[in-house]
Amino acid sequence: MRLAAAFAVALAAASAAAAAYKPSPLLPLDGAYRMSDGRIVSLAVTPDGLLYTDTSTGDLRQLQAAGTGRFRFGPAYLVQRPLRGTIVVRGAKLTLATGGRTSTGTKVRVTRRRASFRGQGVRIVGKVTSPATPGRHPALAIVHGAEPGDRDGYDLMVNFYSALGFVVLSYDKRGVGDSTGFYAERATAANLDNLAGDAVGALRVLGARRDVDPARLGLAGGSQAGWIIPRAAAKSPLVRFAVITSGPAVSVGEQEAYSGMTAQGALAPPPTDAEIRSGLEGVTPSGFDPRPDLQKLSIPTLWLYGREDKTIYAPQSAEVLETLQSKPTVRIFPAAGHFVLDTPHGLSDELPRAHRFAAGFFGTIADWLASLPTS
């Protein structure tokens, strides 16, 4: 199953699995910026440069370099013309000009340190991003989807979570960058169990830090991580909460039956709901099935879906989740696809023209995290 991870790395070309980690020269600009009106915007490195995201409106744009510390953007994610705005970064200051208005922001202070830890039979290397504020913080580790992602591939979400006061560990997936082992995309039971073991190893690192409250450790991830995170929770009591975006709650065989019907968003027009329901009749669980792990869940979990996702059939997974005794929180965003962007039909060719994440996406996560117990 070819599931790219959500967000920054998912919206650009995936990293090469065999290459050693090479930091982007734009990494010093990467971070969350608090604007003068209080909203948080993110600049996150991607293989194509920098991704700008406003976590209040959900707007996102791939930036085009226009000089040292200067960037411009167009009317949609990958549409550069006509010019719609500019961003200038000087030190910790960001100036945004768009729509006839200019606003300024200051980079949210964090520390970033290299981390190396033992995964499930491999050595995993990544980075810890921690708020500059004193005291113990909640913490989470980012779990990759199926793509060969490195420690910087989820920096949009790293920036978002760290601005909320979380310590965040992101890492090179096994067999990617500086992590040892072999990268495998296929969602076999053995591979998913290995990846879950790596995620548990990340929580061990976080739980041992002086600036982390070990009672508030969690995992966050998208797509294939929907199978990995419940597996990790079944393996270890360290997992106290989870945020999962576009994660399947059905078996690999059931998921592949659906994505085969939709060609993962390449088929236009896409099949109707009636055609999908008819096509899935008689499809029984096969391959890895997350239901045993899901039934064991006793922790709070948040599941986020795009209603028009053409890789994961959101209604099908939601139906499974609604039967769980743990009563997970499930939010389905209309007119959004696998990456929870405003792709009204969930089609691949709509991605370049996307303007923003679904309305309320970031706010839903922030509000749900704020509702978790603090001790």
N, C-alpha and C positions, 0 to 999 in steps of 0.2 A: 504494500500500500504506500503510495507516494503522498505523504502528508507533509507539506512544508510547515515549519513552526509559525505560530502567530506572530504578528507585529513586525518589527524592523527587519529581521532576517528573512521572514516569510515573504516580505514584499520586495525582496531583491534576490540576486543570485546567491545560492548557498555556497558556503566556504568549501574549499577542497579538503577532503578528509585526510589526505596523506601529508599535507603541508604543515610545517612547524608554524606555531602561532606567530603572527606578524602584526603588531599593533598599527592601527591606522595613524598617519601623521595628523589627522584631525581629532585624535582622542583628547587632547587638552581642552577642546571646545565642548566635548561631550558632557552632558549633565542636565540637571533640572534648573530652571531659572524662574524665580518668583517675580512676577511683574508688579508694577506699582499698584495695580488694582487687586492684587492678591492671587490672581490665577497662576497656575503652574504651566510653563511650556517646557518642552524637552528638545534638546538637540542630541541625536543618537547616531553614532557611526554606523554606516552600512557599507557593503562592498562598492557602492556607487557614490559615496561621499557622506552627507549628513541628511538625516531625516528630521524635519521639524514637525512637532505635534503639539497642539494646544489641548491640554487634558480637560479644559472646561467646555470647549465647543466640540472637541473631537477632531478638529481640522488637522490634516496632515499633508505635507508636501515634501517631495524629494528636492533638496536644494541644489542649485547650480552655482559653482564658485564664480565669483566676479572680482577676485583680488584677495589679498591677504586679510582674512577675517571678515570678508564681505561675500554675501550670497544673495541670490534672487530666486524667486519662485513664480510659478504660473497659476492658472485657475484650478488645477486638479493635481492629484498625487504625482503623476508622471507627465503631465501636460505643462510645458514650459512657456508657451506663448498663448495669448498675450501676457506680458509682464503684469503681475498682480501685487508684488511686494518685494521688499528687501529686508535682509537681516544683517546687522553689523555687530561683531563681537570684538570688544577691546578689553582684555583682561577678564575681570569677572562681570563686566557690564554687557548687556545685550540691548540693542535698539532695533525695534520692529516697526517698519513702515508699510502699511497696507490700508486700502480703502480710504485714503485721504487722511489717515490718522497715524500718529507716531506714539509709540509707547516704549517704556524702558523697563528693564528687569535686572536683577542681580542673581548671580549663580548661587544656588543653595550649597552651603559648605558641607562637604563630605570628605572622608578619607577613603582611599582605595589602596588595597594591599594585595599582593600576590598570595594565593593560598594553594597548598598542595596537601592532598589527603588520600587515604586508602579507600578505594571503591570496592566493588565486589571482584576481587582478584586482579585489580589494575590500580595504577597510580593516576589520580585525577588532578589536574592543575586548573586553577581558575583565579578569581579575584573576589575579595570581600569589599563591598561598598557600605560604609557605616556613617550615620549622621554625626555631625560634630557636637551635638548636644550631649550633656553629661547624663549619667545614669544608665540603667539597663533598658534595653529596647526589645520589642518583638522582632522576630527575624524569620526570614524565609529563604529557601533555595529555589532557583529557577530550574525547572525540568524541561529538557528539550523535547521537541516533537521528533519526527522521523528524519529530519534533515541533519547533515553533518555540521552542526553549528559550533561556534567557539564561544569563549567567555564574553565577548562583546556583542554577540548577535541579538541579545535581548535587552540592550541598554535602554530602549524606550521604557520598558517595564521596570528595569532596575532604577531608572531615574524617577519614575512615578512612585514606586514603593519607598525608595529612600527619602523622597520629599514628604511622605506620610509618616516618617519616623522609624522605618524598618531598617534593620541591618540585612543586607542582601548578598547572597553568595551565588555567583554565576560561574559556569565552568566550561572548559573544552570537553565536549562529549568524548567518551572513550573512543580511541583511535583517531581523534581529531586534534589538531594543534599540538600541544605539549603533553596531552594525556596519552597513556600507554593503552595497549589492547588493540582490538580491531573494530572498526566501525561497521555496523550492519543496519540496514534500513528495515528489513523485514520484521514484522511484528509476530515473531515466534514466541512461544512461552518462555524458552530459555533466554532469548534476547531481552524480552521485557523484564524478566526477573533480574537479569544482570543490571539493567538500567535502573530498576527500582533499588537495587543494592547500592548503586552509585549515589542515588539521591539520599538514601539513609546515611551514607558516609558523609555527605555534605552537611546534614543536620548534626552529626556528631561534632563536626568542626565548629559549627555555629553555637551549639549548646555549651561548648567549653570556653567560649569567649566571656571576658569580664563585662563587656558592654551588652550582653544578651541575656534576656530572661528565659531560662531553659523551659519554663512552663508555657511559653508562647512561641513555639516553633511551628513553621508550616511549609508547605510546598505550593508552588504555582507553576502552571505551564499550560500548553495548548496542544490540541490535536492528539497525536499518539500519546502524549503525556496523560491523556484521559484513561489509558490503560495502565500506565506506569505508576501514577500517584496512588490509586487505590491498592495496587500491589505493594508499594512501599509502606502504606499505612497498615497493611496486613502483616508485614514483616517486622514492624518496629513501633513501639509506643511513643517514639520521639515525635511522630507526626501528630500535631494537635489541631491543625486546620488545613484546608486546601482550597485553592482557587483554580478552577479548571475551565478553560475556554475551548469550545468546539471539540470537546472530548467525547469519544464514543462510549456509550454504556451498553453496547451490544458486542457480540463476538466479531472476530476478524472476518469470518465468512459472511455474516450478515452485513457488515459495513461494506465489504467489497462487492456484494450483490447490488447494494444501492449505488455505490460510486460507479459501478460498471454501467448501470442504467443511465446515469447522467454524464458519463465520460468526464467526471470530476469537473463539471462546469464548461466543458468544451462543446457540448451538444446544444445547439440552438435551433428551434425553441426547445426548452427543457421539458421533460415529461410533466404531466399534471399530477396533482396529488392522487387523483383517482387511479391514474396509470401506475404510479409508484406503489400504492397500496396493493393493487392487483399483482404487480410484479414481485412484491415481497411475500405474497401469500405462499405458504409452503416452504419458505426458506427457513431452515432450522439452524440453531447455533452450530458453528464449526470453527476449528482452529481455536486460538486462545479466546476464552470467554471470561469477561470480567465479573460476571454476576456473583460468583462465590466471594470474591474480594469485596464487591459492593455491599453484599448482605452482611459482611462483618464490620462495616464502617460504624463507628460510634462517635466520630468527630464531626464538628460542623464543616460542611462543604458548600461551596458556591459554584454552580455550573452555569456558564454563559454560552448562548448559542445564537447564531444567525438563522432566522427562519428559512432563508433561501439557500442555506449551505448545501452544496452539491457533492460534498465528500462525506459528511455525516448527516443522516436524516434526523433533524432535530426532534420532530414529534416522536419518533421511535425511541430515541434515547431518553427523552423526557418521560415517556410512559414507564420505562424501566425504573427511573429514579423515583418516580412518585410512589412506587410500591415499597420503598426502603423504610425500615423502622427508624433510621437515623434522620429522616425528614430533611433531606438536603434542600437548599434554596436553589431554585431553577429559574433563570430569566431567559426568555427567548425574544430577541429583537427583530421586529418586522423589517422587511426589505433590506436585509443584511446577509452576507454570505459567510464563507468559512473563516475569513479574517475579521468578521464583524464590522466590515466597512459598508458604506452605502452603495452596495451593488444590488440593485433592486431585483435582479433575477438570479443572482449568485453565479454569474457567468465569468469565465476567465477573462474574456475580452472587455469586461466592464471595469476591471481593476485599475488600469491606467487612468481612467476618468473618474475614479472615486474621489470624493472630496473630504470625507471624514469618517471616523468611527461612528457606529450607531449612537443616536442620542441617548445619553445616560449611561454609556458603557463605563467610563472611568468613575463617574459618580456612584454607580451601583457597587463597584468594587470597594471604593473608599468607605461608603456608608456601611457596607456589610462588615468590613474589617473593624470599623469603629464599634460595631455592636458586639464583638467578641469579648469574652471575659478578660479582665486585665490581670487576673491572678489565679 
